[in-house]
Amino acid sequence: MCRHFADKPEEGYCLAVTVTPIDDTLEEAFRGFGDGPDTPTLQRLTRDEAMALLRRAESEGLMHSVWTFKTPFIAAICNCNLPSGCMAMKTTLFWGHKTMWKGEYHADVDVTACVGCGACVERCPFSAVALDARDVAVIDPDACYGCGICRSACSPDAITLVDRVPAEEVVADPATGTVEPAVVW
């Protein structure tokens, strides 16, 4: 969809992920949408083919975002960036309409491995990466969405994704400070 509105060709970057047989799932999910996807032309990928597509997208500096429509029956993994027309990034960054949320991770730099090339700075759509006075990349975890686009630009592999908030902080009782088991839905 994003590429369509940005007048860019779709080159197989969007993946539908299903937990039931694909044909029935697509029919149910897009019933009533006259201009929905041309489902007979969709490719069916093996796990290895899908992983290769995701790795290709990363090498091109594309962010993976997960979209749920009628969970758990169909979801999509969209691979895009601002230049390719990512509507979620545009609406969140430029128009103030929250379409994307920060991930559970944020980028972190190994300062001993960073060579100061600045590729991560150029690639980050959220302005969360800068070079400091020593020409070492610095990540602002509050501005970082955890998309990993910066990581895919880093040839010395100095950038990793780390937990945004340690689990203990998420489940600690604010009144007592004791840690309670988290409930995962």
Salt bridges, closest charged atoms under 4 A:
ASP23 OD1 - ARG44 NH2 2.53
GLU28 OE2 - LYS70 NZ 2.86
GLU58 OE2 - ARG55 NH1 3.25
GLU58 OE2 - HIS64 NE2 2.87
GLU60 OE2 - ARG56 NE 3.68
ASP132 OD2 - ARG134 NH2 2.74
